[in-house]
Amino acid sequence: MLMQNQNCGCSNSSREQLLKQIDEVSFTLYDLLLFLDTHPCDEDAMACYRRHVGTRKKLLKEFAEKFGPLTPDTADLSEESKWQWVMQPWPWEKGGSR
């Protein structure tokens, strides 16, 4: 059973755009983590990391509200009153991208 948020008027392209933004900010975070492993005292890098963490959290929350949870830690952010984690398309299903 796939959860599709048909009432929100969200298109597949807006879902894909949001996923792309989440992927981009996640890549940046992992890159910053690697840099901070070798430069732990770099205050500018740490500030940049914190900004991107905030951006990623905001994007994940937006995704959960519009399309359902993308990660287990955002499963409680959708406005549904029931557990939605398993209602999402799996990666091998059309539209899945976990």
N, C-alpha and C positions, 0 to 999 in steps of 0.2 A: 504494500500500500504506500503510495507516494504522497507526501504532503505538498500540495501546490497551493500557494496563497492566491487564489483567484479573485478574492475580494479587494485586494490592494491596488489593482491596476498596474502591477509591476510587470515589465516585459522581461523576456529572457535576456535581452541585450543589457538591461540595467543590472540584472543578476551577474552577467558575465563581466560587466565593467567593474562592479563592486568586488568581485573575486579577483580581478586583475589588480585593483588597488591594494587589496589585502596581500596578494602575492608580492607585489613590489615593496610594500613597507616591511613585510616579513623578511625578504631578502636583504634589505638594508639593515634590519636589526641583526641578522646573523652575521653580516659583514662587520658591523660595529662590535659585536661580541668578540669576533676574532681579533679585531684591532685592540680592543680593551684587554684581551688576554696578554698582549705583549706591551701595552701602554696603559697600565692600570691607573696611573696618576693624571692622565690627560683629561682635564676638566671640560674642555670643549667637546671632546668625544662623548663624555658621560652626559653632558647636557643634551647633545644631539640624540643619544640613545634614549634618554627619558622622554624627549619630545616624540620620537617615533613609537615608543611604547604606548604613549597616550593616543596617538593617531591610530595605531593598530586596534587598541581597545574600542575606540569610537567606531571604527569600521566594522569590527566584529559584532558590536552591539547593534549597529544599523542593519547588518546582514541578518542577524537573529530576529530582529523585529519584523523585517520584510519577508524573509524566506524561510525562517526557522534556524536552529542552531547549526553552526559550522564546526564548532569544536565542543568537546564535552563541558568545558568551563563556561560556555555561553548557552548551555541548554536551558538555563532558567531565565534567559533574557527575552524569550519570545512571549507574546501576550496570551498564549494559549494556557488553559488551565490543566492540560494533560501533558504527559511526557512526550516530547516531540523528537527526541534524538533519533530513534529508529524509524521515524516517518520520512526521513530525507532519502533522496536517491543515493544509492551507493556508487562508488566510482565507475563500476562496470555498467551501470544503468545510464540511460540517456539523461544528460543533465547533471550527473554526479561528478563531484570534483573533490572529494575528501582527500 
